[in-house]
Amino acid sequence: MSRRSRSKEDWWKYIPACIWWTLWKERNERSFDGQASSIQKILMKNLSLLMPYGVVNPTSSVVT
């Protein structure tokens, strides 16, 4: 297995954690702060968590 294919497989591990973390934060904002984000904003928060890991290319809207 090449280094590149291994890293592609590894980033899949981050996606569920980022989704759960984003949903947890949104739940807390709605419950305790009375603030609700749009679906688009929640998605952008999720994608911004994945950018440092190289999962999302900031110049496109698709997963690299």
C-alpha positions as CSV (number, residue, x, y, z in Angstrom):
1,M,0.0,0.0,0.0
2,S,1.5,3.3,-1.0
3,R,1.8,6.3,1.4
4,R,-0.8,8.3,-0.6
5,S,-3.5,5.6,-0.5
6,R,-2.9,5.0,3.2
7,S,-3.4,8.7,4.0
8,K,-6.6,8.7,1.9
9,E,-7.9,5.8,4.1
10,D,-6.8,7.5,7.3
11,W,-8.8,10.7,6.7
12,W,-12.0,8.7,6.7
13,K,-11.4,8.3,10.5
14,Y,-11.8,12.1,11.0
15,I,-15.1,12.5,9.3
16,P,-17.4,10.9,11.9
17,A,-15.6,12.7,14.7
18,C,-16.0,16.1,13.0
19,I,-19.7,15.4,12.3
20,W,-20.4,14.5,15.9
21,W,-18.4,17.4,17.2
22,T,-20.2,19.9,15.0
23,L,-23.6,18.5,15.9
24,W,-22.7,18.5,19.6
25,K,-21.6,22.2,19.4
26,E,-24.7,23.1,17.5
27,R,-26.9,21.4,20.0
28,N,-25.2,23.3,22.9
29,E,-25.6,26.6,21.1
30,R,-29.3,25.9,20.5
31,S,-29.9,24.6,24.1
32,F,-27.8,27.0,26.1
33,D,-27.3,30.2,24.0
34,G,-30.6,30.2,22.1
35,Q,-28.7,30.5,18.8
36,A,-29.5,28.3,15.8
37,S,-27.3,28.0,12.7
38,S,-28.5,27.3,9.2
39,I,-27.7,23.9,7.6
40,Q,-25.2,25.6,5.3
41,K,-23.4,27.2,8.3
42,I,-23.3,23.8,10.1
43,L,-21.8,22.2,7.0
44,M,-19.2,24.9,6.6
45,K,-18.2,24.5,10.3
46,N,-17.8,20.8,9.7
47,L,-15.7,21.3,6.6
48,S,-13.5,23.9,8.3
49,L,-12.7,21.3,10.9
50,L,-11.5,18.9,8.2
51,M,-9.3,21.4,6.3
52,P,-6.3,21.2,8.6
53,Y,-6.1,17.5,8.0
54,G,-6.1,17.9,4.2
55,V,-9.4,16.2,3.7
56,V,-11.1,19.2,2.2
57,N,-9.6,21.4,-0.5
58,P,-10.5,25.0,0.4
59,T,-10.7,26.0,-3.3
60,S,-13.3,23.5,-4.2
61,S,-16.5,22.2,-2.6
62,V,-15.6,18.5,-2.9
63,V,-13.6,16.2,-0.7
64,T,-10.1,15.7,-2.2
